Amino acid sequence: MWEHERLVVRTGKRSGMTTMVAVHSTAAGPAVGGCRMKAYGQITDAVADVLRLSKAMTLKCAAAGVPHGGAKSVIVVDRPLTPELRRDVLLDHAELVDEFGGTYRAAPDVGTGPEDMVVLNEITPFVYCLPEERGGTGSSSGPTARGVLAALRAASNHVFGTEDLAGKKVVVSGFGAVGRLVAEGLTAADVTVSDVDENRRTDRYGWVHPDEAYRVEADVLVPAAVGGVLSPETAAGLKVKLVVGPANNQLTDDGVADLLAERGIVWVPDHIASAGGVIYTLAREDDGVDHETALKRVDAIETTVRELLGTGR
Ligand SMILES: NC(=O)c1ccc[n+]([C@@H]2O[C@H](COP(=O)([O-])OP(=O)(O)OC[C@H]3O[C@@H](n4cnc5c(N)ncnc54)[C@H](O)[C@@H]3O)[C@@H](O)[C@H]2O)c1
């Protein structure tokens, strides 16, 4: 069933590249979501992604209790990006974002960052996370990681009876901006990391090949790379008790949640565990609260997860 409010797919007049915006819902308020820039096999893959991700943003905003709906945008990279082409496609995309008149407000996502929001902002005011020197709050990776750590505290307490994961083996799959900060925050745990990019390997943590990350024996798995990583097959092969991570849309389909539950594996939905970035950004940029107050709102993810797991207080 079609449940999105609006989907527009456009060929950019400067770049000739395809960009798109999907608004899933504005029922709770203007829709927010990231602008993803990546290569896809087919345009239909990109459309499927933008529809899935925009719906996940509606769930994320609802669970976080912020007065916004969910949207997402995608820039389909179909050739090597020179700096000129990158700028052109961002300007093309900015025109599309602007046509939504504020019903979609864009933030960075995989493949884009605060500096790209500066380019969008040349055409549209409807952007978040400009660099701090431009009056924005910059990258939201820090608050996102903080939210994941809050979710981990609550879930760890539920599963292991301890909040700090002391001595527990934790596998962080995806050693990028968020994964790295989550690993750093798990000071008491025995952390192993994994990434498709071998250059990210470090002596500080154990290392496991990405193909093995979802099969190794451990206590906790933190998906911090890409979506679609929990399929019926990977769920059947997991040897962990707890899965909590920032990667959006971790399940290949909703039924995988039941498979995990049947196996006694506790999974905290990604739209709850990954909400720290959106909570922080909206608190600072829309509500105008200070850094510490915004972080307190992020830390409330711990309470949300306690309530979700029936250990609320
Ligand atoms: N940054 C945020 O504020 C934020 C907010 C909400 C959700 N997320 C989600 O969290 C995840 C991580 O975000 P990020 O900002 O750290 O991204 P990032 O691009 O900085 O890091 C992702 C890392 O995953 C690696 N990777 C890619 N494919 C992989 C694979 N198959 N197996 C293992 N590693 C792989 C990449 O090499 C990279 O190091 C993404 O799914 C993102 O959508 C991020």
The ligand as an SDF file (V2000), in Angstrom:
LIG
                    3D

 44 48  0  0  0  0  0  0  0  0999 V2000
   25.8420   10.2390   11.6640 N   0  0  0  0  0  0  0  0  0  0  0  0
   24.6440   10.3320   12.2510 C   0  0  0  0  0  0  0  0  0  0  0  0
   24.3460   11.2940   12.9520 O   0  0  0  0  0  0  0  0  0  0  0  0
   23.6550    9.2240   12.0780 C   0  0  0  0  0  0  0  0  0  0  0  0
   22.3590    9.3990   12.6080 C   0  0  0  0  0  0  0  0  0  0  0  0
   21.4260    8.3590   12.5030 C   0  0  0  0  0  0  0  0  0  0  0  0
   21.7980    7.1780   11.8510 C   0  0  0  0  0  0  0  0  0  0  0  0
   23.0520    7.0530   11.3260 N   0  0  0  0  0  0  0  0  0  0  0  0
   23.3820    5.8060   10.6410 C   0  0  0  0  0  0  0  0  0  0  0  0
   24.4820    5.1870   11.3000 O   0  0  0  0  0  0  0  0  0  0  0  0
   25.3110    4.5010   10.3640 C   0  0  0  0  0  0  0  0  0  0  0  0
   26.7380    5.0140   10.4870 C   0  0  0  0  0  0  0  0  0  0  0  0
   26.7450    6.4150   10.2530 O   0  0  0  0  0  0  0  0  0  0  0  0
   28.1290    7.2110   10.1760 P   0  0  0  0  0  0  0  0  0  0  0  0
   27.7720    8.6420   10.1960 O   0  0  0  0  0  0  0  0  0  0  0  0
   29.0900    6.6550   11.1780 O   0  0  0  0  0  0  0  0  0  0  0  0
   28.6210    6.8130    8.7120 O   0  0  0  0  0  0  0  0  0  0  0  0
   30.1240    6.7540    8.1860 P   0  0  0  0  0  0  0  0  0  0  0  0
   30.0050    6.7810    6.6980 O   0  0  0  0  0  0  0  0  0  0  0  0
   30.9850    7.7370    8.8740 O   0  0  0  0  0  0  0  0  0  0  0  0
   30.6080    5.2990    8.6500 O   0  0  0  0  0  0  0  0  0  0  0  0
   30.1360    4.1100    8.1160 C   0  0  0  0  0  0  0  0  0  0  0  0
   31.2910    3.1180    8.1080 C   0  0  0  0  0  0  0  0  0  0  0  0
   30.7890    1.8550    7.6970 O   0  0  0  0  0  0  0  0  0  0  0  0
   31.7320    1.2750    6.7950 C   0  0  0  0  0  0  0  0  0  0  0  0
   31.0190    0.2910    6.0220 N   0  0  0  0  0  0  0  0  0  0  0  0
   30.2780    0.4700    4.8910 C   0  0  0  0  0  0  0  0  0  0  0  0
   29.7390   -0.7110    4.5080 N   0  0  0  0  0  0  0  0  0  0  0  0
   30.1100   -1.6140    5.4190 C   0  0  0  0  0  0  0  0  0  0  0  0
   29.8610   -2.9880    5.6000 C   0  0  0  0  0  0  0  0  0  0  0  0
   29.0770   -3.6750    4.7450 N   0  0  0  0  0  0  0  0  0  0  0  0
   30.4050   -3.6260    6.6710 N   0  0  0  0  0  0  0  0  0  0  0  0
   31.1940   -2.9530    7.5290 C   0  0  0  0  0  0  0  0  0  0  0  0
   31.4810   -1.6550    7.4060 N   0  0  0  0  0  0  0  0  0  0  0  0
   30.9450   -0.9980    6.3730 C   0  0  0  0  0  0  0  0  0  0  0  0
   32.3170    2.4430    6.0360 C   0  0  0  0  0  0  0  0  0  0  0  0
   33.5770    2.0980    5.4700 O   0  0  0  0  0  0  0  0  0  0  0  0
   32.4140    3.4910    7.1380 C   0  0  0  0  0  0  0  0  0  0  0  0
   33.6540    3.4130    7.8090 O   0  0  0  0  0  0  0  0  0  0  0  0
   24.6720    4.7580    8.9870 C   0  0  0  0  0  0  0  0  0  0  0  0
   23.8230    3.6670    8.6870 O   0  0  0  0  0  0  0  0  0  0  0  0
   23.8430    6.0080    9.2100 C   0  0  0  0  0  0  0  0  0  0  0  0
   22.7320    6.0680    8.3490 O   0  0  0  0  0  0  0  0  0  0  0  0
   23.9850    8.0310   11.4450 C   0  0  0  0  0  0  0  0  0  0  0  0
  1  2  1  0
  2  3  2  0
  2  4  1  0
  4  5  1  0
  4 44  2  0
  5  6  2  0
  6  7  1  0
  7  8  2  0
  8  9  1  0
  8 44  1  0
  9 10  1  0
  9 42  1  0
 10 11  1  0
 11 12  1  0
 11 40  1  0
 12 13  1  0
 13 14  1  0
 14 15  2  0
 14 16  1  0
 14 17  1  0
 17 18  1  0
 18 19  2  0
 18 20  1  0
 18 21  1  0
 21 22  1  0
 22 23  1  0
 23 24  1  0
 23 38  1  0
 24 25  1  0
 25 26  1  0
 25 36  1  0
 26 27  1  0
 26 35  1  0
 27 28  2  0
 28 29  1  0
 29 30  1  0
 29 35  2  0
 30 31  1  0
 30 32  2  0
 32 33  1  0
 33 34  2  0
 34 35  1  0
 36 37  1  0
 36 38  1  0
 38 39  1  0
 40 41  1  0
 40 42  1  0
 42 43  1  0
M  CHG  2   8   1  16  -1
M  END
$$$$
